[in-house]
Amino acid sequence: MKHSFEVDGVDYQLWLSPCQQGYRLHLRDKVIAPVAFSYQGDGCGVLTIAGESEPVKFAIDGDVIHVHIRGRTRILHYRDPLRTLACADNEEDHLVARAPMPGVVVKTSVSPGQLVSAGAALMTIESMKLETVIRSPQDGVVDRIHFSEGESFERDAVLVMLSKEGR
């Protein structure tokens, strides 16, 4: 799954893929490997990138991550891919919960017409033996469920459409 961070007003999209020595970091047009992180406890760890290790201190506050490395502190703002994709529909009165990756619906937790709160579980999906709960991006009413239990879908597929409350 792609992850998005904002650092100093610039958005970065990245993802990790496994390799023999740990992971490969995909950042824009670059692939950096191997990449590994060893958690030491209490907000400390060692980040190894292409064979070079650096001590790292970090603090996580919700979607904000403070990282101290090489004598500098950076503030990263994590952009939740589900929240970002939820607003991709151009209609102001509708919100959508999209698939962050291809998979299959394991369980549907809501039904059309149901009121939901932000963060409420809409459905559970499975992709590569990993279960993920798809949550409502904000308060609303379930308008339509696009896939039934057992059905497969592609990345970015609209899984559930919501209407804003009172519309």
N, C-alpha and C positions, 0 to 999 in steps of 0.2 A: 504494500500500500504506500502511496506517495504521502509525504508529510510536508507541511508548509510552515515556514517560520518567517517572521518579520524581524529584521535586525537593522537598527538605525534607519528605518523608513524604507528598507529594501526587502522585497519578498524573495525567499529562496524555497524552491521545491527540491526535495531529496527523497531518496529511498535507499534501503539496504537490501542486498541480496547475499545469500550465503556463499562462501568459498572455503577452500581447504584450511586456510589460516585464520578464519573468523568470518568477516563480512567484507563486501565491496560497498563503498559509498558512491552512489550515483548523484552527482550534483551538476545540474545544467548539462553541458556536453562532456563533462569529465567523469571518469571512473577512477576512484582512488582505492587501492587495495594493498595489503589487508588493513582492515580497521577493526579494533577491538577496544573494549572498555572493561576495566577491572574495578569493581566497586569495593572500596576499602572500608566503607561505613561512615556514618555521621557526616554526610555531604561531601565526602572526599573519594577520589578514585584516580586511576591512571588511564589516560587515553593514549592508545598506540595507533599511529597513522603511518602507513608505509615504513614500518620498522622503527620509527622514532616515538619514544614514550615521553609523555608530559604529565606531571601531576595536575589534577583538576579539582577545584572546589566548586560546589554548586548548591543552589537553594531553589526549590520549586514552590511557587505560590500560585496554585490554580493553573492557568494557561501561560504564566510568566515564569521563565527560567533565568536565573542569574548564574552566569558561568564565569569563574575566575581562572584564567590560564595565561601563562607567560607574562605575569605581572599586570594583566589587563582584565577588567570585568566587562562582560558583554551582557546585554539584556535581550533575551529571545522571547518573542511572543508567538506561542504555538497557535496555528490556525487549524482548528478541528476540521478534517476533510468532510465529515458528514454535515456539519453546520454550513460549510462553504457551499457544498453541493445542494443543500436544501433550498437555497435561494436562487438556484439557476433558472427556475421557471420565470418567464417574463411577466406572467400575470400577477398583479399585486395582491389579489385576493386568495391566491393559492400558494402553498408551500409544498415542497416535495422532500421526501427522504429517499436518497439515491443509494445505490449499491457502491460501496467503496472498492469492491473487487468482485470478480465473477464468483458465483456460488449457487447454492440451493437453499430454499426456505425450509427451515427445520420446524418453526413454530410461529404462528400468528397470535399476537397477544391482544389485538383490538378488533373491532368490527365497524363497518360503516355507520356513521351517525354518532359514534361515541366521542364524548368530550375527552381530550387528553391535555395534560400539562406538559410544559417544557421538560424534557428529560425522561418522559414516560417511555417505557419499553413498547415498541410497536410490533417488532418481530425479531426472531432469532434466525440468523443465517449461518451457513457453514461453508467455508472455503478452505481447501487444503487441510482438512481435518481440524480446523480452528473455528470455534463457534464465536460469533460476534452478535451483540444485541444492538439492533438499530433503534435509536431513540428519537423522540419527537424534538425538532429543533426549537419549537416554542409552543405556547398554548394554542389550541385549535380544536377543530372537529374533523374526525376521520371522514374524508370524502370518498376515497376509493382505494382499495387494496389491489395492486396490479398482479401479484403472484400468489398462488395458493401453496400450501405446504407440499413439499416434494418437487415443486417446479424449480427449474434452473433459470438463471439470468446472467447477463453480462455486466461488466463494470459500468458504472454510471446509469444503469437502468433505474427508472423510477419504480420504487418498491411500494411506497404509500404516498397518496396525495392527501393533504390537509387543507381545510378552509379556515380562515381566521374566524374566531368566535364572533357571533353577532352579525355576520355578513350574509 
